């Protein structure tokens, strides 16, 4: 079992990408993409912002994290995404910023299967190894 964490991804050309944030207050001036609706992620993020007294400057609402990552890659907005997004974003078009308050979003992950399924679909045998590499278990 491993943990999937979250991080803020800021376009490389954004002035905030050069700062070393101590808390969420500096997010007031960062345009954000995030998930649409009132799901648990969005509600929890709003609660964190309220407690830490920063404003969520949401400019783009997306139906999924991959779409929010695509918005970041265009260079206009930042987004809080599963840290696995670093594979596609960090170093290329965005800077990954790990903020302490994002640990609240950490999710335990595991891959479960049975021997019969592995015999029928041998690719399943590689999934655990691949997931461990991608998610840094």
Buried (B, 14 or more C-beta within 10 A) or exposed (E): EBEBBBBBBBBBEBEBBEBEBEEBEBBEEBBBBBBBEEEEBBEEBBEBBEEEEBBBBBEBBBEEBEBBBBBBBEEBBBBBBBBBBBEBBBEEBBBBBEBEBBEEBEEEEEBEEEEEEBEEEEEBEEEBEEBEEBBEB
